[in-house]
Amino acid sequence: KEAEERARQRPRVFKEPKKCPPLGLESHKVEPDQLSASSAAQYRYAAQRARLNMQGSDDEDNMRGGAWCANAEDRIHWFEIDARRETEFTGVITQGRDSLNDDFVTSYYLAFSNDSREWSTIHDGYADWLFFGNSDKDTPVMNQLAEPVLARYIRIIPQSWNGSLCMRLEVLGCPVLVQYRQNEVTPVDYLEFKHHSYSEMVSLMKSVNDECPNITHIYSLGRSSKGLDIMAMIISGNPTEHEIGEPEMRFTAGLHGNEATGRELLLLLMQYLCKEYKDRNPRAQRLVEGIRIHLVPSLNPDGHEEAFEVGSELSGWTTGHFTEEGFDIFQNFPDLNNILWEAEDKGMVPKLMPNHHVPIPENLETNNSIAVETRTIISWMKNYPFVLGANFQGGERVVAYPYDSLRFDVTEWGRGYHEEPEEDWRGRGYPRVTADESLFRWLAVSYASTHLTMTHSYHGSCQGDSAGAGHGIVNRAKWKPITGSMNDFSYLHTNCFELSVFLGCDKFPHQSDLSYEWEKNKEAMLTFMEQVHRGIRGVVKDQQGNPIANATISVEGINHDVTTSPTGDYWRLLNPGEYRVTARAEGFSPVTKLCVVGYQSGATACSFNLAKSNWDRIKQVRQHWPETTLHPHFGPTLRY
């Protein structure tokens, strides 16, 4: 208490502290063996759990605590970080334990060493300098040093705490000898590596449009609940209109406003495609001229603004995560899964209930639990014939593919589950695989395997669960199931195959890390876009050559159909193989073809010409038959 009173009366130092980036506890650049502590309450609260924004497990049997917690029986407590090189330490950010309890450190000393044996603490000439910590468990609190301290090791020595002694933290410091990371390259000079506010984001999009007006087009999906436009950019050879035979794909980011990496990657991708196309890069030209690419860097601009104002280092796990009205957009879509699954269990699919374009419940317009932003996204999904999509998120390092939802309220394991279910699924639902499971896995692998670090199993997952299991991909329902996801809705209500790319442990990385994030993801983004040409494509017409809209394309053995666009063209993503494909349309006789998908790049052409069905011809003839009446004495009489 004396130290706290002395610290409160200490005169303030009005000097701008040196600005240094985080060492990387949150991003996991700091390895587990660089962290140590005086003790741990138990294994699940070991020193390796002391990373800023680390999330604990809701399952008490799961050994994942939401912080480092010290052994309460010990009298001396400390937490130590080995920077592995001489470092100018400039600050510490602390946070309490992620749990239902209010456990956080309220004050601490800082000590430094070059050999981890002899330590010196920061002092004011009279006594050790006491730093004030947290007043709640969630809000990060930063203490900056007026003068940098040069050392290799830093210790946080807690002095007082609320509840149990538990903490999460990040340390700010500038390494004296900068060592380039493996696979890191010199940043491209024309790319702007910085975090953008909403207005700066819009300005950058307009500057790209001004530089490449022939291949770019900016539009708004609609407005957020606070009235901000949800901005999008199309990049294509003919950006303002859909061209027959050209597939459309989308990258979206910022569903959660504090997941900033995706936003910056899409702004960088806009700049990259514009510049490389102008410089006649063959790959960029193929992408731009062969695909209509939609890029939406901020689906939740209100949350984006909230997180941006707080900044990279003090933006917590949920800062700006939700919309202004409190919705998590990603899991705010109508639940179509259980509508389809119940119909399947009753044998109604596909004769009485379609296996695709599952209708939205009629109460959507009056449903107050659907966010303004979600309605806007649904309308946008319907307006464009998207074939492929990915949404960028954060907090983990993995690609997650649907289904995202579990099947609930069943008495036996349903059809579609291809493994013996684990015992612990009972009572809380079980995962069902999509009809396109193998294709979704391929799409996920195409991104994860070309990402520079996503498949590095020695990194482990960010939160300590089994996400990705070293392969960099995971089925969302088996990992962290949710209901009403954007991915499930996209698959069941539109033609678009969508998955989630979790870009890293730190949702809002320091600006100095953005060039490395770009290098890690650039090839993965380009490769993923190229997957839109995997499978078959074609046009469905009548015998007069008129396109047939909304015709159904069925692939034998895959219980999920797609439909043609208003211009009669379609795309069906498929892995290599031979497929019996059938085109159907109301009033026409179905036609079946054998379509072969090879391993070479480019979709296989598989078009259809449909003839009027016999029943349809009979209907047309009957419409022109003369009217017939029955004469009471002479029989039928024709009237013309």
ZAMARGU-4260 file (C-alpha; in steps of 0.2 Angstrom, whole numbers, plus 5000, padded with zeros to 4 digits):
<rodrens>
0) 5000/5000/5000 | 5014/5012/5004 | 5022/5008/4987 | 5005/5011/4978 | 5003/5028/4987
5) 5021/5033/4983 | 5017/5028/4964 | 5002/5038/4964 | 5011/5054/4970 | 5025/5051/4958
10) 5027/5066/4946 | 5022/5062/4928 | 5035/5061/4915 | 5030/5071/4900 | 5041/5063/4887
15) 5037/5054/4871 | 5042/5036/4874 | 5051/5026/4860 | 5039/5017/4850 | 5043/4998/4848
20) 5032/4984/4841 | 5027/4969/4852 | 5039/4955/4854 | 5025/4943/4849 | 5018/4934/4863
25) 5000/4936/4856 | 5006/4932/4838 | 5016/4917/4844 | 5032/4924/4837 | 5038/4921/4855
30) 5040/4903/4856 | 5034/4893/4872 | 5052/4889/4878 | 5055/4908/4879 | 5042/4909/4893
35) 5045/4904/4911 | 5037/4908/4928 | 5040/4905/4947 | 5026/4893/4948 | 5010/4888/4940
40) 4993/4884/4949 | 4992/4868/4938 | 4997/4862/4921 | 4983/4871/4912 | 4989/4888/4919
45) 5007/4886/4914 | 5018/4900/4908 | 5014/4897/4890 | 4996/4903/4893 | 5001/4920/4897
50) 4999/4927/4880 | 4988/4943/4877 | 4970/4938/4872 | 4973/4920/4875 | 4957/4911/4877
55) 4953/4898/4889 | 4942/4883/4887 | 4924/4882/4892 | 4926/4863/4895 | 4933/4861/4913
60) 4940/4844/4907 | 4950/4852/4893 | 4968/4857/4899 | 4967/4875/4892 | 4967/4889/4905
65) 4964/4907/4900 | 4980/4914/4907 | 4996/4910/4917 | 4991/4908/4936 | 5004/4906/4950
70) 5003/4894/4964 | 4994/4902/4978 | 5005/4894/4991 | 5021/4902/4985 | 5026/4919/4992
75) 5037/4925/4978 | 5030/4927/4960 | 5037/4932/4944 | 5035/4929/4925 | 5050/4929/4913
80) 5052/4932/4895 | 5068/4928/4886 | 5070/4939/4870 | 5084/4929/4864 | 5094/4944/4859
85) 5098/4962/4866 | 5082/4972/4866 | 5077/4989/4870 | 5061/4986/4881 | 5049/5000/4880
90) 5033/4994/4888 | 5021/4980/4895 | 5003/4977/4891 | 4994/4966/4904 | 4977/4958/4905
95) 4967/4947/4917 | 4962/4929/4915 | 4949/4924/4902 | 4936/4915/4913 | 4920/4919/4923
100) 4931/4924/4938 | 4938/4941/4940 | 4956/4937/4941 | 4969/4950/4937 | 4985/4958/4943
105) 4983/4976/4949 | 5001/4981/4952 | 5019/4974/4948 | 5037/4978/4947 | 5048/4976/4931
110) 5065/4968/4932 | 5079/4966/4918 | 5094/4955/4916 | 5107/4950/4903 | 5110/4932/4910
115) 5094/4928/4920 | 5104/4927/4936 | 5107/4945/4941 | 5092/4957/4940 | 5089/4975/4941
120) 5072/4983/4944 | 5066/5000/4938 | 5067/5013/4952 | 5064/5031/4954 | 5080/5034/4965
125) 5071/5030/4981 | 5062/5014/4978 | 5057/5001/4965 | 5045/5009/4952 | 5027/5001/4955
130) 5017/5000/4939 | 4998/4999/4940 | 4990/4985/4931 | 4972/4980/4927 | 4955/4985/4935
135) 4946/4971/4926 | 4950/4955/4917 | 4947/4959/4899 | 4953/4977/4895 | 4972/4977/4890
140) 4982/4991/4900 | 4998/4997/4893 | 5013/5004/4904 | 5026/5013/4893 | 5044/5016/4899
145) 5050/5034/4898 | 5067/5027/4894 | 5070/5011/4885 | 5079/4997/4895 | 5093/4987/4886
150) 5093/4969/4891 | 5089/4951/4885 | 5077/4946/4899 | 5062/4954/4907 | 5053/4949/4922
155) 5035/4955/4928 | 5034/4954/4947 | 5016/4955/4953 | 5013/4964/4969 | 4994/4964/4971
160) 4980/4956/4962 | 4961/4953/4962 | 4955/4936/4965 | 4969/4923/4960 | 4986/4929/4953
165) 4983/4927/4935 | 4988/4937/4920 | 4990/4938/4901 | 5003/4950/4893 | 5012/4957/4879
170) 5029/4966/4879 | 5035/4980/4868 | 5053/4980/4862 | 5065/4984/4848 | 5078/4971/4845
175) 5095/4978/4843 | 5100/4966/4830 | 5086/4963/4818 | 5086/4946/4811 | 5075/4943/4795
180) 5062/4929/4797 | 5064/4913/4786 | 5055/4916/4769 | 5054/4935/4772 | 5057/4945/4757
185) 5060/4964/4754 | 5042/4972/4754 | 5036/4978/4737 | 5039/4996/4736 | 5022/5001/4728
190) 5012/4992/4742 | 5006/5002/4757 | 5009/4993/4773 | 4999/5001/4786 | 4982/5000/4795
195) 4968/5010/4787 | 4954/5019/4796 | 4937/5018/4787 | 4940/5034/4778 | 4958/5030/4773
200) 4951/5013/4767 | 4939/5021/4755 | 4952/5033/4749 | 4964/5019/4745 | 4950/5010/4735
205) 4947/5026/4725 | 4965/5028/4721 | 4967/5011/4715 | 4951/5014/4704 | 4959/5030/4697
210) 4975/5020/4693 | 4966/5006/4685 | 4949/5012/4679 | 4947/4999/4665 | 4948/4984/4676
215) 4941/4991/4693 | 4924/4996/4699 | 4919/5002/4716 | 4901/4999/4723 | 4892/4998/4740
220) 4883/4982/4746 | 4872/4994/4757 | 4874/5003/4773 | 4879/4998/4791 | 4867/5001/4806
225) 4877/5018/4808 | 4875/5022/4790 | 4893/5018/4784 | 4894/5011/4766 | 4900/4993/4765
230) 4912/4996/4751 | 4917/4983/4738 | 4928/4983/4723 | 4927/4972/4707 | 4943/4968/4697
235) 4940/4961/4680 | 4943/4963/4662 | 4925/4970/4661 | 4921/4975/4679 | 4904/4983/4677
240) 4894/4968/4670 | 4894/4949/4671 | 4901/4941/4655 | 4894/4924/4650 | 4906/4910/4654
245) 4916/4921/4667 | 4915/4914/4685 | 4913/4927/4699 | 4922/4924/4716 | 4923/4934/4732
250) 4935/4938/4746 | 4928/4946/4761 | 4935/4952/4777 | 4930/4962/4793 | 4915/4952/4798
255) 4922/4956/4815 | 4929/4973/4816 | 4944/4969/4826 | 4951/4956/4814 | 4961/4968/4804
260) 4973/4957/4795 | 4960/4952/4782 | 4955/4970/4778 | 4973/4975/4775 | 4977/4960/4764
265) 4962/4964/4753 | 4968/4982/4751 | 4985/4975/4747 | 4978/4963/4734 | 4969/4977/4725
270) 4985/4987/4724 | 4994/4971/4718 | 4982/4966/4704 | 4981/4983/4698 | 5000/4986/4697
275) 5004/4969/4690 | 4991/4969/4677 | 4997/4986/4671 | 5015/4978/4671 | 5008/4964/4660
280) 5012/4950/4673 | 5005/4935/4664 | 4997/4927/4680 | 4989/4943/4685 | 4982/4945/4667
285) 4974/4928/4668 | 4966/4931/4684 | 4959/4948/4680 | 4953/4943/4663 | 4947/4926/4667
290) 4937/4929/4684 | 4926/4943/4690 | 4934/4946/4707 | 4924/4955/4721 | 4934/4961/4736
295) 4925/4968/4752 | 4938/4973/4765 | 4926/4978/4779 | 4909/4969/4781 | 4907/4977/4798
300) 4913/4995/4796 | 4906/5001/4813 | 4916/4988/4822 | 4931/4992/4811 | 4930/5010/4817
305) 4928/5005/4835 | 4944/4993/4835 | 4954/5006/4824 | 4951/5020/4837 | 4958/5009/4851
310) 4972/5003/4841 | 4982/4987/4837 | 4990/4985/4855 | 4975/4989/4865 | 4961/4981/4855
315) 4955/4966/4865 | 4947/4950/4859 | 4930/4957/4857 | 4933/4976/4853 | 4923/4979/4838
320) 4919/4961/4836 | 4901/4964/4835 | 4890/4976/4825 | 4884/4993/4833 | 4868/4983/4837
325) 4877/4969/4845 | 4877/4955/4832 | 4890/4943/4827 | 4887/4944/4808 | 4896/4928/4804
330) 4883/4917/4814 | 4868/4928/4811 | 4861/4920/4795 | 4845/4910/4794 | 4848/4892/4800
335) 4845/4882/4784 | 4854/4867/4790 | 4841/4859/4801 | 4827/4863/4788 | 4837/4852/4775
340) 4843/4839/4787 | 4825/4836/4794 | 4818/4835/4776 | 4832/4822/4772 | 4828/4812/4787
345) 4810/4811/4782 | 4815/4805/4764 | 4809/4821/4756 | 4825/4826/4747 | 4826/4829/4732
350) 4808/4825/4726 | 4798/4835/4738 | 4812/4847/4744 | 4827/4853/4734 | 4845/4849/4740
355) 4850/4866/4735 | 4844/4884/4736 | 4835/4880/4752 | 4821/4893/4754 | 4823/4906/4768
360) 4809/4906/4782 | 4796/4918/4777 | 4798/4928/4793 | 4815/4935/4788 | 4809/4953/4785
365) 4801/4954/4802 | 4814/4945/4811 | 4823/4957/4823 | 4837/4945/4827 | 4844/4947/4809
370) 4856/4962/4808 | 4855/4976/4795 | 4872/4970/4789 | 4867/4952/4787 | 4852/4957/4777
375) 4863/4967/4766 | 4875/4953/4763 | 4861/4941/4759 | 4854/4953/4746 | 4872/4954/4739
380) 4874/4935/4738 | 4858/4934/4728 | 4863/4948/4716 | 4879/4940/4709 | 4882/4922/4702
385) 4896/4919/4714 | 4905/4902/4712 | 4918/4903/4726 | 4922/4913/4741 | 4932/4915/4757
390) 4930/4926/4772 | 4946/4931/4782 | 4945/4930/4801 | 4958/4930/4815 | 4962/4922/4832
395) 4968/4906/4825 | 4979/4899/4810 | 4968/4887/4800 | 4956/4886/4786 | 4939/4880/4791
400) 4926/4872/4779 | 4908/4868/4781 | 4897/4862/4788 | 4899/4874/4803 | 4884/4868/4812
405) 4880/4852/4822 | 4864/4841/4820 | 4854/4842/4835 | 4839/4833/4843 | 4840/4816/4835
410) 4838/4799/4842 | 4850/4790/4831 | 4865/4795/4821 | 4859/4802/4804 | 4864/4798/4787
415) 4879/4808/4780 | 4890/4805/4794 | 4904/4794/4788 | 4913/4789/4804 | 4909/4781/4820
420) 4904/4796/4831 | 4913/4800/4847 | 4904/4797/4863 | 4905/4816/4868 | 4895/4821/4853
425) 4880/4814/4861 | 4868/4826/4869 | 4875/4841/4860 | 4873/4836/4842 | 4885/4828/4829
430) 4893/4834/4813 | 4886/4830/4796 | 4897/4831/4781 | 4892/4841/4766 | 4889/4832/4749
435) 4905/4841/4743 | 4916/4836/4758 | 4931/4831/4747 | 4930/4847/4736 | 4929/4858/4752
440) 4944/4849/4759 | 4953/4852/4743 | 4949/4870/4743 | 4955/4872/4761 | 4971/4863/4756
445) 4974/4874/4741 | 4975/4889/4753 | 4983/4881/4768 | 4997/4872/4759 | 5002/4887/4749
450) 5002/4898/4765 | 5020/4900/4771 | 5017/4894/4789 | 4999/4887/4791 | 5004/4869/4789
455) 5019/4871/4801 | 5014/4858/4814 | 5027/4863/4827 | 5019/4880/4829 | 5003/4871/4836
460) 4987/4880/4837 | 4985/4898/4844 | 4973/4893/4859 | 4980/4876/4862 | 4966/4865/4855
465) 4967/4853/4840 | 4963/4866/4826 | 4971/4860/4810 | 4980/4846/4818 | 4996/4851/4809
470) 4987/4851/4792 | 4981/4868/4792 | 4963/4864/4788 | 4948/4859/4799 | 4930/4855/4798
475) 4921/4869/4808 | 4908/4858/4816 | 4921/4846/4823 | 4931/4861/4829 | 4920/4875/4835
480) 4902/4872/4829 | 4891/4887/4827 | 4873/4889/4820 | 4868/4901/4806 | 4885/4903/4799
485) 4888/4913/4783 | 4897/4898/4775 | 4883/4886/4778 | 4870/4899/4772 | 4880/4902/4756
490) 4881/4883/4752 | 4863/4879/4755 | 4855/4895/4748 | 4867/4900/4734 | 4879/4892/4721
495) 4894/4898/4731 | 4906/4887/4740 | 4913/4897/4754 | 4925/4894/4768 | 4934/4904/4782
500) 4952/4908/4782 | 4959/4911/4800 | 4974/4921/4797 | 4984/4921/4813 | 4984/4922/4832
505) 4985/4941/4833 | 4968/4948/4827 | 4975/4965/4825 | 4994/4964/4822 | 5006/4978/4823
510) 5009/4988/4808 | 5027/4982/4806 | 5020/4964/4804 | 5009/4968/4789 | 5023/4966/4776
515) 5026/4948/4782 | 5007/4944/4783 | 5006/4949/4765 | 5021/4938/4760 | 5013/4923/4770
520) 4996/4925/4761 | 5000/4932/4744 | 5003/4915/4735 | 4988/4907/4745 | 4976/4920/4739
525) 4981/4919/4721 | 4981/4900/4721 | 4964/4900/4729 | 4956/4912/4716 | 4963/4900/4703
530) 4952/4886/4710 | 4936/4894/4703 | 4941/4886/4687 | 4941/4868/4694 | 4927/4857/4688
535) 4914/4860/4674 | 4906/4875/4666 | 4894/4878/4652 | 4878/4886/4646 | 4861/4879/4645
540) 4850/4884/4630 | 4834/4879/4622 | 4834/4873/4604 | 4832/4891/4597 | 4848/4896/4606
545) 4840/4906/4620 | 4848/4905/4637 | 4838/4896/4651 | 4839/4904/4668 | 4838/4894/4684
550) 4840/4877/4676 | 4846/4864/4688 | 4863/4855/4686 | 4864/4839/4695 | 4879/4828/4696
555) 4876/4809/4699 | 4882/4804/4716 | 4883/4821/4724 | 4867/4826/4732 | 4869/4845/4730
560) 4864/4854/4714 | 4868/4871/4707 | 4858/4882/4695 | 4861/4893/4680 | 4862/4912/4681
565) 4850/4923/4672 | 4861/4922/4656 | 4860/4903/4656 | 4878/4900/4661 | 4884/4889/4676
570) 4899/4883/4685 | 4900/4867/4695 | 4916/4865/4706 | 4922/4847/4705 | 4938/4837/4708
575) 4945/4827/4694 | 4935/4812/4688 | 4921/4807/4676 | 4904/4813/4680 | 4886/4810/4674
580) 4879/4827/4673 | 4860/4831/4670 | 4853/4848/4666 | 4834/4851/4670 | 4822/4865/4668
585) 4804/4867/4669 | 4795/4864/4653 | 4810/4855/4645 | 4816/4837/4644 | 4831/4833/4655
590) 4848/4829/4646 | 4862/4819/4653 | 4880/4820/4648 | 4896/4812/4653 | 4908/4826/4658
595) 4927/4822/4662 | 4936/4834/4673 | 4955/4832/4671 | 4970/4838/4681 | 4975/4852/4669
600) 4970/4869/4673 | 4954/4876/4667 | 4936/4870/4669 | 4929/4857/4657 | 4916/4864/4645
605) 4899/4855/4647 | 4885/4864/4639 | 4867/4858/4636 | 4853/4861/4623 | 4836/4857/4630
610) 4821/4852/4620 | 4803/4856/4625 | 4796/4842/4635 | 4781/4832/4627 | 4769/4838/4641
615) 4775/4856/4638 | 4771/4854/4620 | 4754/4847/4624 | 4750/4862/4635 | 4755/4874/4621
620) 4744/4864/4609 | 4729/4864/4621 | 4731/4883/4623 | 4727/4885/4605 | 4713/4872/4603
625) 4696/4879/4598 | 4683/4880/4611 | 4671/4865/4611 | 4653/4865/4617 | 4641/4850/4618
630) 4624/4853/4608 | 4610/4844/4616 | 4604/4835/4600 | 4619/4835/4588 | 4634/4832/4599
635) 4650/4842/4600 | 4650/4859/4591 | 4667/4869/4587 | 4666/4888/4589 | 4680/4898/4582
</rodrens>
